[in-house]
Amino acid sequence: MDIFLTVLALIALFALLALPSLVWYLKDRAIDRQLCRAERERIAEPGGERTRPHASTATLRRESITLRH
């Protein structure tokens, strides 16, 4: 019984340590999906391709959003 409780405590500790990074990862994925959706919608607009920003600008914008978490 003692070994079972030890294993259960280790699993609980691992879950507590892994949970914040998992939540961060899921939020980051949601932001990536929003950015991709917005990019597709902007390009789909008439004349959207001509007003497209440089790739480095889009990368900087994405990083600034990610760092606000």
Buried (B, 14 or more C-beta within 10 A) or exposed (E): EEEEEEEEEEEEEEEEEEEEEEEEEEEBEEBEEEBEEEBEEEEEEEEEEEEEEEEEEEEEEBEEBBEEE
